[in-house]
Structures are given as structure tokens and as C-alpha cells.
Amino acid sequence: GRNSCVVGSMKQTLDRYGAGAGGTRNIAGNADLHLRLESELADLHHKEAALVFSSCYVANDATLSTLAAKLPGCVIFSDAMNHASMIQGIRHSGAKKVIFKHNDVADLEAKLQQYPVGTPKIVAFESVYSMSGTVGHIEAICALAKRYGAITFLDEVHAVGMYGPRGGGVAEHLDYQRNLGHPHAHNGAVLDQIDIITGTLGKAYGVVGGYIATSAALVDMIRSYAPGFIFTTSLPPAVVAGSLASVQYLKLSSKERVMQQINTRLLKARLAELQIPVVPNPSHIVPVLVGDADLCKRASDSLLTDHGIYVQAINYPTVPKGQERLRITPTPGHTPAMTQRLVVALATIWKQYKLRYTQDWAAVGGCAGVGMPAEATTKMAAANHQQPIWSDSQLLAEIPNGIYRCDCEATPAIVPSSAVTTTSPIEAAATVETLRC
């Protein structure tokens, strides 16, 4: 949201069009900017069309409720850890809901088998689950959906902008080289197998809004029947212009994605060295397990008041009781010095409040993937893709000449630097600390 391309576009559009949109999309609130943004989003996800909403909460709710209601006898299969917006949309649809165990493809198939192939079905799931950082089995779920005649509905809210050669999310990242060389629909990538993709413009893209990307026919149906789209004032032109600039920028720039991944690896490595328990996952999300609601809140408060660091406490009902955690999300703008400051602060708080370390969780059989017995860890790793989504080779290929971070810049720049000779992204991150403008 602080990128000069984004801010500049918003300022220019604000001066030209004013503050508001003037109405709903169907009545005076539709502009060329909205259509251009939707075209960019459709292209990003290899779809025919896209539709922008005021938020992705509304996009998920409106799309699921409208689509399922228009399919008589529809059954929606929903991952147990799906976001509240998807749960709300399923509830509003009036359709039968079947919950399958989180990231359990076998359980999903067992439940799909209970219904005739001709029964309308939707499988709703996420790419990156925000509270655990786990990643959905996109390819396997698409294969099951095809076998049992189901529509796939994938929420990429916590992935768009951050994964894939153009920021298209985890689905784009799964075929990284293919989508890098041939970034278009019908190239044989898994993106072509997903019927509906939803995303946000308010996280990696730094503005506000949500969207769906799917077939032109389905977009037209949602536009025509979804109350959450029809009766909502359109996003202001300046917001749409900023979103458009951000999507276009991140299609071309990979430095932000690379630096976020390197910063994430660096933080996870430093915390592991200190046995501070991180729920294992392959994404950019760093959930630090506390396991007690009161202590989690106190740790969060202490980080802010004593150390000047904001980290949100995540308690029940967002996560199960006994799995309370601090959720950390590194950004490309965080420096190694900032990371070290956070690590020192967490180490201090862990001692101050006598919180459990990884070995302490192991002594009681483990929790949420932390300190689990070897057999359980192996099973969980297989279920949740424990290898990082971004591979070492992908990261290093995006940094052919090293990393350079100017202290006076809000985001890093990648330029030639003879100081970086390592083949490890984490070592590369450590090298950044010694480079100055």
C-alpha cells in the first residue's frame, strides 16, 4: 500500500474523479477502471472473467450462497478450517453442508462417494490457511472433483501477490516454470482445473476489496443474482486504480515475494534455534504456539508495550482451546535487524512468563504439530506439505546477482552484489544485513 506506483495512481485518480463511486456497479458506479481491474484479475488466474466486490468476505459469501442456491439439491463439501466468510456463504445458500477433515483428501473422497455423480457438488477450500499456515492439496482435490463431478471453489486470499511467478497464488506456483514461460490459460497448468478462485486486494496488494475469477457465464450469473454485489456501493475509483496498479506491478516484480520468503525462513530458523515453538507449515505464516489464552494475550501485550512490536494473539474460537498462538507474518520490508529484535523480544517473554518451549511440548506428546512424536510428525508432514512452497532453487533463480537492501527504502531492491555468493536463501538473508546504500 506504500508503493509509489500504487499511491501515485490513487492520488491522480482521486484528483480526477473525486472520492466516491456514486452508486452501485449496476447504477452509475461502474467505470472503465473497474473493468480493467477485472480483466487483469481474470488474466492473473487464467480465467475468462472476474468480478470485484467490496471485500473478499462479501465475495465468498455472495458467490457461494448464490451459486449453491441456483443448483437444486447442491451439496457443499467444506474443509474444517475454512474461513468464516465461506461458512457464512454456505449457510446462506441453504444447501446441504458436508465438512471434511482439514487437508484430508481421503476423508473428502469418502464423503464424495456417498453422493451420486449427478448430484450438484461444490468443494470449497483454501490454498493457505491463515491461522496455521498449512496449504491445501489443490491438485489432489481438483482430481477428486473431476472424478466425482464437483465444482472447485478455491480461496487464495492469503496467497495472491505472494506466490507464483506473477503473484497468482499457490495454484499458479504449483506449475511455476510452466506459468513463468507461458502465463496464459489452457497451458496445461493446474490453474485450468479450478472452477472458481477468490482473492483479496487488501493483503499483499495493499489496498481494499475482493474478487472472484471464473467463467464468463458464472460471473454474469453472480453479477445478476448476488445481493452482495447488486446492492453494494461500488469501490471508489481511486481504490480501484490503486488495486489495478498493484496487481500490474506485482505481475512484473518478484523482489517483494522473494524477500518475504527469505525473511520468513530467517525468522523460522532463528526461533527454531531457541526452541521457541512454531507450528510447522510451508508458507509465510509463522504461528508461535503458546497454548494458553491468558498467557497468549499477555505475551501479545508485552510485545507491544515493552518492545514496541505488534503481534496479534489468536485465541478460541479462531483456534481450538489449548492451541492459542501468536501469529506473525513477515513482510518484504522487514530488515534482518527487525527480525533479530523480534526474536530477542520473544526470547525475553518466553522466559518472563515461563512459556513452553518445543521440548516442553514434546514431553507432553506435542500439540498442533509442535513436538509431535516422529510417526505423527511424518503423517502430518505428508498431509500438510511441510516443504516450503517456494523452493531454494526458485528463490535463488529470482536473485541471480544477490540481494541489496537500502536502509532508506520502504521495500528492498535487487541489484548486482558480489557480496552474495551463497546457495542458501537464509544465508543470503544474513548477507543483506552487511549491505548498505
C-alpha positions in Angstrom: 0.0 0.0 0.0 3.0 2.3 0.2 4.4 1.5 -3.2 4.9 4.7 -5.2 3.1 3.2 -8.3 0.1 2.4 -6.2 -0.1 5.7 -4.2 0.6 7.8 -7.3 -2.2 6.2 -9.2 -4.6 6.7 -6.4 -3.7 10.3 -6.0 -4.1 11.0 -9.7 -7.4 9.2 -9.8 -8.7 10.9 -6.7 -8.0 14.3 -8.2 -9.7 13.4 -11.4 -12.8 11.5 -10.2 -13.3 12.6 -6.6 -13.8 10.5 -3.5 -16.8 8.2 -4.2 -18.1 5.9 -6.9 -21.6 7.5 -7.0 -23.6 4.3 -6.8 -23.7 0.5 -7.2 -22.0 -1.2 -10.1 -25.3 -1.6 -11.9 -26.4 2.0 -11.3 -23.8 4.7 -12.1 -20.9 3.1 -10.1 -19.4 1.2 -13.0 -16.3 2.7 -14.6 -13.7 1.7 -17.1 -11.2 1.3 -14.2 -13.4 -1.5 -12.7 -13.5 -3.4 -16.0 -9.7 -3.0 -16.4 -9.1 -4.4 -12.9 -11.4 -7.3 -13.6 -9.6 -8.0 -16.8 -6.2 -8.0 -15.1 -7.5 -10.4 -12.4 -9.1 -12.8 -14.9 -5.7 -12.9 -16.7 -3.8 -13.4 -13.5 -5.8 -16.6 -12.7 -6.2 -17.8 -16.3 -10.0 -17.3 -16.3 -12.4 -15.8 -18.7 -13.7 -13.2 -16.4 -13.6 -11.7 -12.9 -15.9 -9.7 -10.6 -14.8 -7.3 -8.0 -16.6 -6.9 -4.6 -16.2 -4.6 -1.6 -14.2 -7.3 0.2 -13.4 -11.0 -0.2 -15.7 -11.8 2.8 -18.5 -10.5 0.6 -17.1 -12.2 -2.5 -17.1 -15.6 -0.7 -20.4 -15.2 1.0 -22.2 -13.8 -2.1 -20.7 -16.4 -4.6 -21.2 -19.5 -2.5 -24.7 -18.5 -1.3 -25.9 -17.5 -4.8 -24.3 -20.4 -6.8 -25.4 -23.2 -4.4 -29.0 -21.8 -4.2 -29.2 -21.9 -8.0 -28.2 -25.6 -8.1 -31.2 -27.7 -6.8 -30.0 -30.3 -4.4 -26.5 -29.0 -4.2 -24.1 -30.4 -1.6 -21.2 -28.3 -0.5 -18.1 -30.1 0.9 -16.2 -27.7 3.1 -12.7 -28.0 4.7 -13.0 -28.0 8.5 -10.7 -24.9 8.7 -12.4 -22.8 6.1 -12.7 -19.1 6.7 -15.9 -17.6 8.3 -16.9 -16.0 5.0 -17.1 -19.3 3.3 -19.0 -20.8 6.2 -21.4 -17.9 6.1 -21.9 -18.3 2.3 -22.7 -22.0 2.7 -25.2 -21.2 5.5 -26.9 -18.5 3.4 -27.2 -20.8 0.4 -29.5 -23.3 2.3 -27.6 -26.1 0.6 -26.5 -29.3 2.5 -23.1 -28.9 4.0 -20.6 -31.8 4.5 -17.4 -30.9 6.4 -14.3 -32.9 5.7 -11.3 -33.1 8.0 -8.7 -30.4 7.4 -6.5 -31.2 4.4 -7.6 -34.8 4.5 -8.1 -35.9 0.9 -9.1 -39.4 1.8 -11.8 -38.2 4.1 -13.1 -35.9 1.3 -13.2 -38.7 -1.2 -15.1 -41.0 1.3 -17.7 -38.3 1.7 -17.9 -37.5 -2.1 -18.5 -41.3 -2.7 -21.7 -41.1 -0.7 -23.5 -39.0 -3.3 -24.4 -39.8 -7.0 -22.1 -38.3 -9.6 -25.2 -36.4 -10.9 -25.7 -34.6 -7.6 -24.5 -30.9 -7.9 -21.5 -30.6 -5.7 -19.1 -27.8 -4.7 -15.7 -28.4 -2.9 -14.8 -25.3 -1.0 -11.2 -25.0 0.4 -8.3 -22.6 0.8 -4.7 -22.5 -0.6 -3.1 -21.1 2.5 -5.0 -21.4 5.8 -4.4 -18.2 7.8 -4.2 -19.4 11.4 -1.9 -22.5 10.8 -0.1 -21.6 7.6 -1.0 -25.1 6.2 -1.5 -25.4 2.4 -4.4 -27.1 0.7 -3.9 -30.2 -1.6 -5.0 -28.3 -4.7 -4.0 -30.9 -7.3 -5.4 -33.8 -5.4 -8.7 -32.0 -4.7 -9.1 -31.0 -8.3 -8.6 -34.6 -9.4 -11.3 -35.8 -6.9 -13.6 -33.0 -8.1 -13.3 -34.1 -11.7 -13.8 -37.8 -10.8 -17.0 -37.1 -8.7 -18.4 -34.2 -10.8 -17.8 -31.4 -8.3 -17.2 -27.6 -8.8 -13.9 -26.4 -7.2 -14.0 -23.2 -5.2 -10.5 -22.1 -4.0 -9.9 -19.2 -1.7 -6.4 -17.7 -2.4 -6.8 -14.7 0.0 -3.5 -15.5 1.9 -1.6 -16.3 -1.3 -2.3 -13.9 -4.1 0.6 -11.5 -4.7 2.9 -13.7 -2.6 3.2 -16.9 -4.7 3.6 -17.8 -8.3 5.7 -16.1 -11.0 3.1 -13.3 -11.4 1.5 -13.4 -7.9 -1.4 -15.6 -8.9 -1.2 -17.6 -5.7 -0.4 -21.2 -4.7 -2.3 -22.7 -7.7 -0.1 -20.7 -10.1 3.0 -21.6 -8.1 2.4 -25.3 -8.4 3.4 -25.0 -12.1 6.0 -22.3 -11.6 8.2 -22.9 -14.6 5.2 -23.6 -16.9 3.4 -20.4 -15.8 6.6 -18.4 -15.9 7.2 -19.3 -19.6 3.6 -19.4 -20.8 1.4 -17.2 -18.5 -1.9 -17.8 -20.1 -5.0 -20.1 -19.9 -5.1 -23.6 -21.3 -1.3 -24.1 -20.9 -1.9 -27.4 -19.0 -1.3 -25.9 -15.5 -3.5 -26.8 -12.5 -5.0 -23.3 -12.7 -7.1 -24.6 -15.6 -8.7 -27.2 -13.4 -10.0 -24.8 -10.8 -13.5 -23.5 -11.5 -13.7 -20.5 -9.1 -10.8 -18.7 -7.5 -11.3 -15.9 -4.9 -8.8 -13.4 -3.6 -8.4 -10.1 -1.8 -7.0 -6.8 -2.8 -6.4 -5.9 0.8 -3.4 -8.0 1.9 -0.4 -8.4 -0.4 -1.9 -5.9 -2.9 -2.2 -3.3 0.0 -5.5 -1.7 -1.0 -9.0 -3.0 -0.3 -11.6 -5.2 -2.0 -12.2 -8.8 -3.0 -12.9 -10.7 -6.2 -13.8 -13.9 -7.9 -12.2 -15.2 -11.1 -14.1 -17.9 -13.1 -16.0 -18.4 -16.4 -17.8 -15.5 -18.1 -21.1 -17.3 -17.7 -20.7 -17.7 -13.9 -19.6 -14.2 -13.4 -22.6 -13.0 -15.3 -24.9 -15.1 -13.1 -23.3 -13.8 -9.9 -23.5 -10.2 -11.1 -27.2 -10.7 -11.9 -28.3 -12.6 -8.8 -26.0 -12.0 -5.8 -27.4 -9.3 -3.4 -23.9 -8.8 -2.0 -22.9 -7.4 -5.4 -26.1 -5.8 -6.7 -27.0 -3.7 -3.6 -23.5 -2.6 -2.5 -22.0 0.8 -3.4 -19.1 0.3 -5.8 -15.5 0.7 -4.7 -14.3 4.3 -5.3 -12.3 4.9 -8.5 -9.1 5.8 -6.5 -9.2 2.5 -4.7 -9.8 0.6 -7.9 -6.9 2.5 -9.6 -4.6 1.6 -6.7 -5.6 -2.1 -6.9 -5.1 -2.1 -10.6 -1.6 -0.6 -10.3 -0.7 -3.0 -7.5 -1.8 -6.1 -9.4 0.0 -4.9 -12.5 3.1 -4.1 -10.5 3.3 -7.5 -8.8 2.7 -9.4 -12.0 6.1 -8.0 -13.1 8.1 -7.6 -9.8 9.2 -10.7 -7.9 11.5 -8.9 -5.4 8.8 -8.4 -2.8 7.8 -12.1 -3.0 11.4 -13.3 -2.7 12.2 -11.0 0.2 9.1 -12.1 2.1 10.1 -15.7 1.8 13.7 -15.1 2.8 12.6 -13.1 5.8 10.1 -15.8 6.8 12.9 -18.5 6.6 15.2 -16.4 8.6 12.7 -15.8 11.4 11.7 -19.5 11.5 15.3 -20.6 11.6 16.1 -18.1 14.5 13.1 -19.2 16.5 14.0 -22.9 16.0 17.5 -22.3 17.3 15.9 -21.0 20.6 13.3 -23.8 20.7 10.5 -21.2 20.6 7.7 -23.4 19.2 6.5 -22.6 15.7 3.6 -24.6 14.2 5.3 -26.3 11.2 4.0 -25.2 7.8 5.3 -24.5 4.3 4.0 -20.9 4.0 4.9 -17.4 5.0 2.8 -17.5 8.2 4.7 -18.0 11.5 2.3 -19.2 14.2 4.1 -19.3 17.5 2.4 -21.7 19.9 1.5 -20.5 23.4 -1.3 -22.9 24.4 -3.0 -20.7 27.0 -5.4 -17.8 26.2 -4.4 -15.6 29.1 -0.7 -16.0 28.6 -1.1 -15.5 24.8 -2.8 -12.2 25.5 -0.2 -11.1 28.0 2.6 -12.0 25.6 1.0 -10.0 22.8 0.5 -7.0 25.2 4.1 -7.3 26.4 5.4 -7.3 22.8 3.6 -4.0 22.1 4.1 -2.2 25.4 7.6 -3.3 26.4 9.1 -3.9 23.0 7.2 -1.8 20.5 6.2 -4.7 18.3 2.7 -5.5 17.3 1.8 -9.2 17.1 -1.8 -10.4 17.3 -2.8 -13.0 19.9 -5.0 -15.7 18.3 -7.4 -17.4 20.8 -10.5 -19.5 20.8 -12.8 -19.7 18.8 -10.4 -18.8 16.0 -8.2 -21.7 17.0 -9.1 -24.6 19.3 -8.7 -24.2 23.1 -5.2 -25.2 24.1 -3.7 -24.1 20.7 -3.6 -20.4 21.3 -0.8 -18.7 19.4 0.9 -15.5 18.3 0.6 -15.1 14.5 3.5 -13.4 12.8 3.6 -12.5 9.1 7.0 -11.3 7.9 6.9 -8.7 5.1 9.4 -7.9 2.4 10.1 -4.6 4.2 11.3 -6.1 7.4 15.1 -5.9 7.8 17.3 -8.6 9.5 17.8 -6.2 12.4 14.0 -6.0 12.9 13.8 -9.8 12.8 16.5 -10.1 15.4 14.7 -7.5 17.6 11.6 -9.6 17.4 13.5 -12.8 18.2 15.1 -11.2 21.3 11.8 -9.9 22.5 10.1 -13.3 22.1 13.0 -15.0 24.0 12.6 -12.5 26.8 8.9 -13.0 27.0 9.2 -16.8 26.9 11.5 -16.6 30.0 9.4 -14.0 31.7 6.1 -15.9 31.5 7.7 -19.3 31.7 6.1 -20.4 28.4 6.6 -23.8 26.9 9.5 -24.4 24.6 9.4 -27.0 21.8 11.0 -29.7 24.0 8.3 -29.0 26.7 5.6 -29.7 24.2 7.4 -32.8 23.1 7.4 -34.0 26.7 3.6 -33.9 26.8 3.1 -35.6 23.4 3.1 -32.5 21.3 0.4 -30.0 20.2 -0.7 -28.6 16.8 2.3 -30.2 15.1 4.9 -28.9 17.7 6.9 -31.5 19.5 4.9 -34.4 18.0 6.2 -38.0 18.0 8.1 -39.0 14.9 5.3 -41.1 13.5 2.7 -38.4 14.0 5.1 -35.8 12.6 5.7 -37.8 9.4 2.0 -38.3 8.9 1.3 -34.6 9.5 4.1 -33.6 7.2 2.6 -35.7 4.4 -0.8 -34.2 5.0 0.3 -30.6 5.1 3.2 -30.2 2.6 5.9 -29.3 5.0 8.4 -28.4 2.3 8.3 -24.7 1.6 6.1 -23.6 -1.3 9.0 -21.5 -2.6 11.9 -23.9 -3.2 15.5 -22.9 -2.8 16.1 -23.1 -6.5 13.1 -20.9 -7.2 14.2 -18.2 -4.7 17.8 -18.2 -5.9 16.8 -18.1 -9.5 15.0 -14.9 -8.8 18.1 -13.4 -7.2 20.7 -14.2 -9.8 23.1 -11.4 -8.7 22.4 -11.2 -5.0 20.3 -9.1 -2.7 20.7 -5.4 -1.8 18.6 -3.6 0.7 18.8 0.2 1.0 18.0 1.3 4.6 16.2 4.4 3.2 13.8 2.4 1.1 10.5 1.0 2.2 11.0 -2.1 0.1 14.2 -3.9 -0.9 15.7 -3.6 -4.4 17.5 -6.5 -6.1 20.7 -5.4 -7.9 24.1 -7.0 -8.6 26.2 -7.6 -5.5 29.4 -9.5 -5.4 28.9 -9.9 -1.6 26.3 -12.6 -2.1 27.8 -15.9 -3.2 25.8 -18.4 -1.1 23.5 -21.1 -2.4 21.2 -20.8 0.7 18.4 -18.3 0.8 18.7 -18.0 4.5 22.5 -17.3 4.2 21.6 -14.7 1.5 19.3 -13.1 4.0 22.1 -12.8 6.6 24.3 -11.2 3.9 21.7 -8.5 3.4 22.5 -7.2 6.9 26.0 -6.2 5.9 25.0 -4.4 2.8 24.2 -0.7 2.9 23.4 2.1 0.5 
